[in-house]
Amino acid sequence: MGLKYKAGLFLIGAVVVIWVSSAEVTQGIFTDYKQPFAVTYLGASLMVVYLPLAFIKDWVYRKLRGCSPKSSKNAENVEESAGLLSSPAKHNVLEVELGTNLTRKDSGIDFSTEPLCVEYAEAHHPKKLEKDPTAGEIMKYGFCLAPLWFMTEYLSNAALLRTSVASTTVLSSTSGLFTLFLGVFLGQDSLNMPKVVAVFVSMAGVIMTTLGKTWASDESQLTASSGKRSLVGDLFGLLSAMTYGLFTVLLKKFSGEDGERVDVQKLFGYIGLFTLVALWWLVFPLMAFGIEPKFTIPHSVKLDEVVLANGLVGSVLSDYFWALCVVWTTPLVATLGMSLTIPLAMVADMVIHGRHYSTVYILGSTQVFAGFVIANLADRCSRRLGL
C-alpha cells in the first residue's frame, strides 16, 4: 500500500464528511429555492476555476526548472539517452559490439540478432514509452466527461428535492455494483472473489438500511421525513448511481494507473468550462417536460451566499478530492468508500437530531463499512489465496 493509496483513503474520509454536510445544506436550500438545475449548473461550472490554477502551476514549475542548472543538465542527459535508444544506427553498433563480445567467449548463445537495449527499456520502463495525451486530448476528455458528470450531479440534486437525504444516500451507495461490472467490462478492473464479496456485502448492507426503521423523539419530525419519500426521487437516485459508476470508471481510464497520464485539475477545469458554455440550454427541455420547475433566481442575498458557498465546497473542492481518490486508489474502493456516508449520516442524526435506529439499520451500516474494508484487502487476499 503506497503513499498515494493511503492519501486516497484519507481523502475518501474527507469527501464523505463534505458530501453528507453538503447534502444537508442542499436540502435546506431546496426548502426556499426549489431549483436543482441552477444549483447543479452553478456547482459544476465553478470547476472552471481549476483551469487558471493549473496553468499558473505549470508556469511556476517551468520557471523553477529553468532557474535550476542541474535540471537542464539532467534534461540533456535524458535526451541523449533517449536518442541512443531511438537511433537505428546506434542500435546496430551496440548490437554488433555486444554480440561480438559475447560470442567470442564461447557462451554458446548468439546475442547478435537481438536488440538488447530496446528490449530492456521496454521491459523495465513501459510507462515511459507510452505517449502521454496532449493538451488537446485532455480537453477532449473533459468535454466527453462533462455531460456525464452534469447528469450525475443533477439526478442526485433532483432526488434530494423529492426524497430524504437518507434515501438518496442509500440509493447512491448502490453505485458500487455498477462500478465493479462496468470496470471489468471496460478493462479497468479485474473480477475476483474478494471484490465480488465486498460489493455484495455492501449491497446487503444498503438493503438492510432501506428496510430498517428509524424514529425520532419528536413524532412530527418522523412524519415529515417519511412523507417526503417519493418513487420519482428514488428513481433519480438510482439513475445517479448508474451514471456515477460509469463516470468513475472512465475517469480512471483517462487518468491512468496512478493519475500520471493527465492533470486532474485541468481535466476538471475543462469539465467546468464545457458545462458553463454548452449545457445551460438543458433547463428549457427539463422545464418543458415538467421535470424542472420554472427557473427563478435566488430572492435574497443570504440565499445567494449559501448557494455559492455550497457550490464551492460541496462541488468544486469535494469533487476534485473525490477525483484524486479514484485516481490514487481504484474506482471500486472509491465508490464503496462513498457508501460510508450511510453510517456517518446515521451517527450525525443520532447526535444532532436525537434519532433512533433499529438493529437491522445499524447492522446494515456496519456491513457497508465491512464491504469497504474487504474491497481494500481484495487484491491482497486474492494473491494469498491464489484466486
Helices and strands as residue ranges (DSSP letters): H 3-32, H 36-45, G 46-49, H 50-67, H 69-86, H 88-104, H 116-124, H 126-129, H 135-162, H 165-172, H 175-185, H 193-211, E 214-216, H 219-227, H 231-255, H 264-278, G 280-282, H 283-288, H 301-311, I 312-317, H 318-328, H 331-338, H 341-348, I 349-353, E 355-357, H 359-385
